[in-house]
Amino acid sequence: MTSILRLVKLNVGGTKFLLNYNIIKQSNILLDEYEKKLADSSTDIKGDESDQVLDIFVDRNGELFQDILEYWRSENILANDQEHLKKLKNEAIYFQINGMIAQIDQILKDSEATEDDFDYQVIQHPFNCNYLIKPSEGELKSFEHDATIVTGYTYCHSHNAYESKLVIKRPKKKVKLNRN
């Protein structure tokens, strides 16, 4: 009967973790690495094996691995930034954490905004005519806490009289209905 070492020193991309075996066995990748390392070091282990600590190196992103540990401990994904979530999904794919992958996919899907999610409005520019903010191609500027400047323009409605307008977009207010 093979005894299981209970503590594992895991070095993920230079970030070190001290983990319990129960955490390691949640990933087939880590479990395989653990078993290989255990087999390689079985001749070096002396005395009470449950007191021994095994060292494993995994060439992945250590910062993102902290989020993976949080998921294993609580099944929560704390990140909400889309770029971070996409990177985290790649790590979850590597570690073969299907539940986490599905949860990230759902978060990303829920966060995708479509044009139907916004209202557009043309407003009088709140500044002087000669001070007009024009975002560069594709760039959106913050305007108010929930509004974004899409474009700005100045036009002449009479001789030497210019008027500035902005086109802004705001997320539509979503109403949640209670269905009892």
Secondary structure by P-SEA (a helix, b strand, c coil): cccccccccccccccccccccccccccaaaaaaaaaaaaaaccccccccccbbbbbbbcccaaaaaaaaaaaaccccccccaaaaaaaaaaaaaacaaaaaaaaaaaaaaaccccccbbbbbbcccccccccccccccbbbbccccccccccccccccccbbbbbbbbbbccbbbbbbcc
